Amino acid sequence: MKEGSAAGPLPALVAPDSFKGTFSAPEVAAAIAAGLRGAGREARELPVADGGEGTMDVLVHALGGEVRTATVSDPLGRPVEAAFALLPDGSAVVEMAQASGLSLVHEAERNAWAASTRGTGELIAAAVEAGASPVVVTVGGSATTDGGAGALAALEDAAVSVEMTVVCDVRVPFEDAPRIFGPQKGADPALVERLERRLDELAASFPRDPRGEPMTGCAGGLSGGLWAVHSARLVPGAPYVLDTIGFDALMRGSAFVVTGEGALDEQTLQGKIVGEVATRCRQGGVTCHAIVGRNRLDPFGERIIDLASVTEATTLADIERAGAALVKH
């Protein structure tokens, strides 16, 4: 570990993702930091995200800004209050899960065919109406497989055209979205085939074809629709978020880094935020520890991303205790 000058030891940097469905990234960061501070190590909280649910909160936490709400359509067309953020630089963050997320639809009513991204388009339009430009759209956690058709219709109805960056949590191309994500949204094999045909027809109708392009399949093809019709820029979520919140400079000024997520698994090695944090720490020569809900990586996987330790913790009290224990490493 790096140590500080005569002025005192360097702080630890606490940079966890959410424990999805359990604790938000800020909640996890606060618990880890409380444990570290209680054991005598100063800590800086820097919650992180990969473009999925919670990314808006992470960006506002790091950059400042104002969160507003608008009444938009949920995936099944019902009214829902959804939040968007206006950042200090004049841009906005629209988190599609706020309007079109799987969490808005009870399991018994999931309908992968009917679920629409219209509310996300309405939320983008609300951000533009509030004076924002450009708009950052974070995708992930969607209930939809409509190729962005609903969002595109809403933008057309509102006569909105704005520069967009789409922050993507997976690299799946447009045509693979139904097969990979349809089942978790309630699609059986027959419906997956119907959804594939619908996306093929949609792709053929766009000004440019999103099929075969990495990251165009996010949120059931929403990213591909925005890319094809509005020339949105698609960026990998983990690097984008870490660069935007200034992770590298803070990491280099820290004694060590503590990251975390709900489940450490093979996906961690394939671009998820914890893998990106650990890789940057390795490259920067800074020790990285992980506190996770479940560890499904074998020791070889842990060595690939060079984690100094992995601790399982399932409650905020356990997470705090795990943070305190790291001071002894």
The 8 nearest C-alpha neighbors of each residue, nearest first, counted from 0:
[[1, 254, 286, 255, 2, 285, 253, 284],
 [0, 2, 254, 3, 255, 253, 285, 9],
 [3, 1, 8, 9, 254, 0, 4, 7],
 [2, 4, 8, 9, 7, 5, 1, 6],
 [3, 5, 6, 7, 8, 2, 9, 1],
 [4, 6, 7, 3, 8, 2, 9, 1],
 [5, 7, 4, 3, 8, 9, 2, 10],
 [8, 6, 5, 3, 4, 9, 2, 10],
 [9, 7, 3, 2, 10, 4, 6, 254],
 [8, 10, 3, 254, 253, 2, 7, 11],
 [11, 9, 41, 42, 253, 254, 8, 12],
 [10, 12, 42, 255, 253, 254, 256, 43],
 [11, 13, 256, 43, 42, 253, 14, 257],
 [12, 14, 257, 44, 45, 256, 28, 43],
 [13, 15, 258, 45, 46, 47, 257, 12],
 [16, 14, 258, 259, 46, 47, 24, 28],
 [15, 17, 24, 47, 260, 48, 259, 46],
 [18, 16, 24, 23, 19, 260, 22, 15],
 [17, 19, 261, 22, 260, 21, 23, 20],
 [20, 18, 17, 21, 261, 22, 23, 260],
 [19, 21, 18, 22, 23, 17, 261, 102],
 [20, 22, 19, 18, 23, 17, 261, 314],
 [23, 21, 18, 17, 26, 27, 19, 20],
 [22, 24, 17, 26, 25, 18, 27, 21],
 [23, 17, 25, 16, 27, 46, 26, 15],
 [26, 24, 28, 46, 27, 23, 29, 17],
 [27, 25, 29, 23, 24, 28, 22, 30],
 [26, 28, 24, 30, 29, 25, 31, 23],
 [29, 27, 25, 31, 26, 30, 44, 13],
 [28, 30, 32, 26, 27, 31, 33, 25],
 [31, 29, 319, 33, 27, 32, 28, 315],
 [32, 30, 322, 319, 34, 28, 33, 29],
 [31, 33, 35, 29, 34, 30, 42, 28],
 [34, 32, 30, 36, 31, 35, 37, 29],
 [35, 33, 323, 319, 322, 37, 31, 32],
 [34, 36, 323, 32, 38, 322, 40, 37],
 [37, 35, 40, 39, 33, 41, 38, 34],
 [36, 38, 34, 35, 39, 33, 323, 40],
 [39, 37, 35, 36, 323, 40, 34, 326],
 [38, 40, 36, 37, 35, 41, 326, 323],
 [41, 39, 36, 35, 38, 42, 10, 326],
 [40, 42, 10, 36, 11, 39, 35, 43],
 [43, 41, 11, 10, 32, 12, 40, 44],
 [42, 44, 12, 13, 11, 45, 10, 41],
 [45, 43, 13, 28, 46, 12, 14, 42],
 [44, 46, 14, 13, 47, 43, 12, 61],
 [47, 45, 14, 24, 15, 25, 57, 28],
 [46, 48, 16, 15, 14, 57, 45, 24],
 [49, 47, 54, 16, 50, 272, 53, 57],
 [50, 48, 237, 236, 272, 168, 51, 271],
 [51, 49, 236, 168, 137, 166, 167, 54],
 [50, 52, 139, 138, 49, 168, 54, 140],
 [51, 53, 54, 96, 140, 139, 50, 94],
 [52, 54, 56, 55, 51, 57, 48, 23],
 [55, 53, 57, 48, 50, 56, 52, 51],
 [54, 56, 58, 57, 53, 92, 94, 59],
 [57, 55, 59, 53, 54, 58, 60, 25],
 [56, 58, 54, 60, 55, 59, 46, 47],
 [57, 59, 55, 61, 60, 56, 62, 54],
 [58, 60, 63, 56, 62, 61, 57, 64],
 [61, 59, 57, 58, 63, 62, 56, 46],
 [62, 60, 58, 59, 244, 63, 57, 45],
 [63, 61, 59, 58, 60, 64, 244, 86],
 [62, 64, 59, 60, 61, 86, 87, 65],
 [65, 63, 86, 87, 85, 59, 62, 84],
 [64, 66, 85, 84, 67, 86, 63, 59],
 [65, 67, 84, 83, 85, 82, 64, 68],
 [68, 66, 83, 82, 84, 65, 69, 85],
 [67, 69, 82, 81, 83, 80, 70, 66],
 [68, 70, 81, 80, 71, 82, 122, 125],
 [69, 71, 80, 79, 78, 81, 68, 72],
 [70, 72, 118, 79, 78, 121, 69, 80],
 [73, 71, 118, 78, 76, 77, 79, 117],
 [72, 74, 76, 77, 98, 75, 99, 118],
 [75, 73, 114, 99, 115, 76, 116, 72],
 [76, 74, 114, 73, 77, 115, 113, 72],
 [77, 75, 72, 73, 74, 78, 115, 118],
 [76, 78, 73, 72, 75, 79, 74, 71],
 [79, 77, 72, 71, 73, 70, 76, 80],
 [80, 78, 70, 71, 73, 72, 81, 77],
 [81, 79, 70, 69, 68, 71, 82, 78],
 [80, 82, 97, 68, 69, 98, 79, 70],
 [83, 81, 68, 67, 97, 66, 69, 80],
 [82, 84, 93, 67, 66, 92, 68, 94],
 [85, 83, 66, 92, 91, 65, 67, 86],
 [84, 86, 91, 65, 64, 90, 66, 92],
 [85, 87, 64, 90, 88, 89, 91, 84],
 [86, 88, 64, 89, 63, 85, 90, 62],
 [89, 87, 86, 90, 85, 91, 64, 132],
 [90, 88, 131, 87, 86, 132, 85, 91],
 [89, 91, 132, 133, 131, 86, 134, 88],
 [92, 90, 85, 134, 84, 131, 86, 135],
 [91, 93, 135, 84, 83, 136, 134, 55],
 [92, 94, 136, 83, 95, 135, 137, 123],
 [95, 93, 137, 96, 97, 136, 55, 138],
 [94, 96, 97, 119, 138, 98, 99, 93],
 [100, 97, 95, 99, 98, 94, 141, 140],
 [96, 98, 81, 95, 94, 100, 99, 82],
 [97, 99, 118, 73, 119, 96, 95, 81],
 [100, 98, 74, 96, 73, 116, 95, 141],
 [96, 101, 99, 141, 142, 102, 140, 103],
 [100, 102, 142, 141, 103, 104, 140, 99],
 [101, 103, 100, 104, 105, 140, 142, 96],
 [104, 102, 101, 100, 105, 73, 99, 74],
 [105, 103, 102, 101, 109, 106, 108, 74],
 [106, 104, 108, 107, 109, 103, 102, 101],
 [105, 107, 109, 108, 104, 185, 184, 101],
 [108, 106, 105, 109, 104, 185, 110, 184],
 [109, 107, 105, 106, 110, 104, 185, 75],
 [110, 108, 106, 185, 107, 104, 184, 111],
 [111, 109, 112, 113, 114, 185, 108, 184],
 [110, 112, 114, 184, 186, 113, 185, 143],
 [113, 111, 110, 114, 194, 144, 145, 190],
 [114, 112, 110, 111, 115, 75, 74, 143],
 [115, 113, 74, 143, 75, 111, 112, 110],
 [116, 114, 74, 149, 117, 143, 145, 113],
 [115, 117, 149, 150, 119, 118, 99, 147],
 [118, 116, 149, 150, 120, 119, 115, 153],
 [119, 117, 72, 121, 71, 98, 120, 116],
 [120, 118, 122, 121, 116, 117, 95, 98],
 [119, 121, 150, 123, 153, 117, 118, 122],
 [120, 122, 118, 124, 119, 123, 153, 71],
 [123, 121, 125, 119, 124, 120, 118, 126],
 [122, 124, 120, 126, 125, 121, 119, 127],
 [123, 125, 121, 127, 122, 126, 128, 120],
 [126, 124, 122, 128, 123, 127, 121, 129],
 [125, 127, 129, 123, 124, 128, 131, 122],
 [128, 126, 131, 124, 130, 129, 125, 123],
 [127, 129, 125, 130, 126, 124, 131, 123],
 [130, 128, 126, 127, 131, 125, 85, 124],
 [131, 129, 127, 128, 126, 132, 89, 90],
 [132, 130, 127, 90, 89, 91, 126, 129],
 [133, 131, 90, 134, 89, 127, 91, 130],
 [132, 134, 162, 90, 163, 131, 161, 91],
 [135, 133, 91, 163, 132, 90, 92, 136],
 [134, 136, 92, 164, 163, 165, 91, 93],
 [137, 135, 165, 93, 94, 92, 166, 164],
 [138, 136, 166, 94, 50, 165, 95, 51],
 [139, 137, 51, 95, 167, 218, 50, 166],
 [140, 138, 51, 218, 141, 168, 52, 50],
 [139, 141, 100, 96, 101, 51, 52, 142],
 [140, 142, 100, 101, 218, 143, 139, 96],
 [143, 141, 101, 100, 184, 99, 114, 74],
 [144, 142, 114, 219, 141, 115, 145, 111],
 [145, 143, 219, 146, 111, 220, 177, 218],
 [144, 146, 147, 148, 143, 115, 219, 220],
 [147, 145, 220, 221, 148, 224, 219, 144],
 [146, 148, 221, 224, 145, 150, 149, 220],
 [149, 147, 151, 146, 150, 145, 152, 224],
 [150, 148, 117, 116, 152, 115, 151, 147],
 [151, 149, 120, 117, 116, 153, 147, 152],
 [150, 152, 148, 154, 153, 149, 147, 155],
 [153, 151, 155, 149, 150, 154, 156, 148],
 [154, 152, 156, 150, 120, 155, 151, 121],
 [155, 153, 157, 159, 151, 156, 152, 120],
 [154, 156, 158, 152, 153, 157, 151, 159],
 [155, 157, 153, 154, 158, 152, 159, 151],
 [156, 158, 154, 159, 155, 153, 124, 121],
 [159, 157, 155, 156, 154, 160, 153, 124],
 [160, 158, 154, 157, 124, 155, 161, 127],
 [159, 161, 158, 162, 229, 154, 155, 124],
 [162, 160, 163, 133, 159, 132, 134, 127],
 [161, 163, 133, 134, 231, 132, 164, 160],
 [164, 162, 231, 134, 135, 133, 161, 165],
 [163, 165, 232, 135, 231, 233, 136, 166],
 [166, 164, 136, 233, 137, 135, 232, 167],
 [165, 167, 137, 236, 50, 234, 235, 136],
 [168, 166, 236, 235, 50, 169, 138, 234],
 [167, 169, 50, 236, 49, 51, 139, 235],
 [170, 168, 167, 171, 214, 217, 235, 270],
 [171, 169, 214, 213, 172, 168, 167, 216],
 [170, 172, 216, 214, 169, 213, 175, 215],
 [173, 171, 216, 213, 215, 212, 211, 214],
 [216, 172, 174, 215, 210, 220, 175, 176],
 [173, 175, 210, 176, 172, 195, 198, 216],
 [174, 176, 178, 173, 172, 177, 179, 171],
 [175, 177, 216, 219, 179, 178, 180, 174],
 [178, 176, 181, 191, 180, 179, 175, 195],
 [177, 179, 175, 176, 181, 180, 191, 182],
 [180, 178, 176, 177, 181, 175, 182, 171],
 [179, 181, 177, 176, 182, 183, 178, 184],
 [180, 182, 177, 186, 184, 183, 178, 179],
 [183, 181, 186, 185, 184, 180, 187, 179],
 [184, 182, 185, 181, 180, 186, 179, 142],
 [185, 183, 181, 182, 111, 142, 186, 109],
 [184, 186, 182, 109, 183, 111, 110, 181],
 [187, 185, 182, 181, 190, 111, 191, 184],
 [186, 188, 190, 189, 182, 191, 185, 181],
 [189, 187, 191, 190, 192, 186, 182, 178],
 [190, 188, 192, 191, 187, 193, 186, 194],
 [189, 191, 193, 192, 187, 186, 188, 194],
 [190, 192, 188, 194, 189, 193, 177, 186],
 [191, 193, 195, 190, 189, 194, 196, 188],
 [194, 192, 190, 196, 195, 191, 197, 189],
 [193, 195, 197, 191, 196, 192, 177, 190],
 [196, 194, 192, 198, 193, 197, 177, 191],
 [195, 197, 199, 193, 194, 198, 200, 192],
 [198, 196, 194, 200, 195, 199, 201, 193],
 [197, 199, 201, 195, 200, 196, 202, 146],
 [200, 198, 196, 202, 201, 197, 195, 203],
 [201, 199, 197, 203, 198, 202, 196, 204],
 [200, 202, 198, 204, 203, 199, 197, 205],
 [203, 201, 199, 205, 204, 208, 200, 198],
 [202, 204, 200, 201, 205, 199, 208, 207],
 [203, 205, 201, 202, 200, 206, 208, 207],
 [204, 206, 207, 202, 203, 227, 208, 228],
 [207, 205, 228, 227, 204, 208, 203, 202],
 [208, 206, 227, 205, 209, 228, 202, 203],
 [207, 209, 202, 210, 205, 203, 227, 206],
 [210, 208, 223, 212, 173, 227, 215, 202],
 [211, 209, 173, 212, 208, 174, 172, 202],
 [210, 212, 172, 209, 213, 173, 174, 215],
 [211, 213, 172, 210, 209, 215, 214, 173],
 [214, 212, 172, 170, 215, 171, 211, 216],
 [213, 215, 170, 171, 172, 216, 217, 169],
 [216, 223, 214, 173, 172, 222, 213, 217],
 [173, 217, 215, 220, 172, 176, 171, 214],
 [218, 216, 220, 219, 222, 215, 214, 221],
 [217, 219, 141, 221, 139, 220, 138, 216],
 [220, 218, 144, 176, 143, 217, 216, 146],
 [219, 221, 146, 216, 223, 217, 173, 222],
 [222, 220, 147, 146, 224, 218, 223, 219],
 [221, 223, 215, 225, 220, 217, 224, 226],
 [224, 222, 215, 226, 220, 221, 225, 209],
 [223, 225, 147, 221, 227, 226, 222, 146],
 [224, 226, 229, 222, 228, 223, 231, 227],
 [227, 225, 231, 230, 223, 224, 229, 228],
 [226, 228, 207, 224, 225, 230, 223, 229],
 [227, 229, 225, 226, 230, 224, 206, 205],
 [228, 230, 225, 231, 226, 227, 160, 162],
 [231, 229, 226, 227, 228, 232, 225, 163],
 [232, 230, 226, 163, 229, 164, 225, 233],
 [231, 233, 164, 165, 163, 230, 234, 226],
 [234, 232, 165, 164, 166, 231, 167, 214],
 [233, 235, 166, 167, 236, 165, 232, 239],
 [236, 234, 167, 237, 166, 238, 239, 168],
 [235, 237, 49, 50, 167, 166, 168, 239],
 [236, 238, 49, 272, 240, 239, 235, 241],
 [239, 237, 241, 240, 236, 242, 235, 275],
 [240, 238, 236, 242, 237, 241, 243, 235],
 [239, 241, 243, 237, 242, 238, 236, 244],
 [242, 240, 246, 238, 244, 243, 239, 245],
 [241, 243, 245, 239, 240, 244, 238, 246],
 [242, 244, 240, 241, 245, 239, 246, 58],
 [243, 245, 241, 242, 246, 61, 240, 58],
 [246, 244, 242, 243, 247, 248, 241, 249],
 [245, 247, 241, 249, 248, 244, 250, 242],
 [248, 246, 250, 249, 245, 251, 242, 279],
 [249, 247, 251, 250, 246, 245, 252, 253],
 [250, 248, 252, 246, 251, 247, 253, 245],
 [249, 251, 247, 253, 252, 248, 246, 12],
 [250, 252, 248, 249, 253, 247, 283, 285],
 [253, 251, 249, 250, 248, 254, 9, 10],
 [254, 252, 250, 11, 10, 255, 9, 251],
 [253, 255, 1, 9, 11, 0, 2, 10],
 [256, 254, 286, 11, 253, 285, 287, 0],
 [255, 257, 12, 287, 11, 13, 288, 286],
 [258, 256, 288, 13, 289, 287, 14, 12],
 [259, 257, 15, 14, 289, 13, 288, 273],
 [258, 260, 15, 290, 289, 291, 16, 273],
 [261, 259, 291, 18, 16, 262, 17, 15],
 [260, 262, 18, 292, 291, 19, 293, 17],
 [263, 261, 293, 292, 260, 294, 264, 291],
 [262, 264, 294, 295, 267, 296, 293, 291],
 [265, 263, 295, 296, 267, 266, 262, 294],
 [264, 266, 267, 268, 296, 269, 263, 295],
 [265, 267, 269, 268, 264, 271, 270, 263],
 [268, 266, 271, 274, 265, 264, 269, 263],
 [267, 269, 266, 274, 265, 270, 271, 304],
 [270, 268, 266, 267, 271, 265, 274, 275],
 [269, 271, 268, 274, 275, 267, 272, 237],
 [272, 270, 267, 274, 273, 269, 237, 266],
 [271, 273, 237, 275, 49, 274, 276, 48],
 [274, 272, 276, 275, 271, 277, 267, 258],
 [273, 275, 267, 277, 272, 268, 276, 271],
 [274, 276, 272, 278, 273, 277, 279, 270],
 [277, 275, 273, 279, 274, 278, 272, 280],
 [276, 278, 280, 274, 279, 275, 304, 287],
 [279, 277, 275, 281, 280, 276, 304, 274],
 [280, 278, 282, 276, 281, 277, 283, 275],
 [281, 279, 285, 283, 277, 278, 282, 284],
 [282, 280, 278, 284, 283, 279, 285, 277],
 [281, 283, 279, 280, 284, 278, 285, 277],
 [284, 282, 280, 281, 285, 279, 251, 250],
 [283, 285, 281, 282, 280, 286, 251, 279],
 [284, 286, 280, 283, 255, 281, 287, 0],
 [287, 285, 255, 0, 256, 280, 307, 284],
 [288, 286, 256, 306, 307, 257, 255, 277],
 [287, 289, 257, 308, 307, 306, 309, 256],
 [290, 288, 309, 258, 259, 257, 308, 291],
 [289, 291, 259, 310, 309, 311, 258, 312],
 [292, 290, 311, 260, 259, 261, 293, 312],
 [291, 293, 261, 313, 312, 311, 262, 260],
 [294, 292, 262, 291, 311, 263, 295, 261],
 [293, 295, 263, 296, 262, 291, 311, 264],
 [296, 294, 264, 263, 293, 297, 262, 265],
 [297, 295, 264, 300, 294, 263, 301, 298],
 [296, 298, 300, 299, 301, 295, 294, 264],
 [299, 297, 301, 300, 302, 296, 303, 295],
 [300, 298, 302, 301, 297, 303, 296, 304],
 [301, 299, 303, 297, 302, 298, 296, 304],
 [302, 300, 298, 299, 303, 304, 306, 305],
 [301, 303, 305, 299, 300, 304, 298, 306],
 [304, 302, 300, 301, 305, 299, 268, 306],
 [303, 305, 302, 301, 278, 277, 306, 274],
 [306, 304, 302, 303, 301, 307, 281, 277],
 [305, 307, 308, 287, 288, 301, 304, 302],
 [306, 308, 288, 287, 305, 286, 309, 289],
 [309, 307, 288, 306, 289, 310, 287, 290],
 [308, 310, 289, 290, 288, 311, 306, 307],
 [311, 309, 290, 291, 289, 312, 308, 321],
 [312, 310, 291, 292, 293, 290, 294, 309],
 [313, 311, 292, 317, 318, 291, 314, 310],
 [312, 314, 292, 317, 311, 315, 318, 291],
 [315, 313, 317, 316, 312, 318, 292, 319],
 [314, 316, 318, 317, 30, 319, 313, 27],
 [315, 317, 319, 314, 318, 320, 30, 313],
 [318, 316, 320, 314, 312, 319, 315, 321],
 [317, 319, 315, 321, 312, 316, 320, 31],
 [320, 318, 34, 30, 31, 322, 316, 321],
 [321, 319, 317, 323, 322, 318, 34, 316],
 [322, 320, 318, 324, 319, 323, 317, 325],
 [323, 321, 31, 34, 319, 35, 320, 325],
 [322, 324, 34, 35, 320, 38, 321, 325],
 [325, 323, 321, 326, 322, 327, 320, 328],
 [326, 324, 327, 328, 322, 323, 321, 35],
 [325, 327, 324, 328, 323, 35, 38, 40],
 [326, 328, 325, 324, 323, 38, 322, 35],
 [327, 325, 326, 324, 308, 0, 307, 288]]
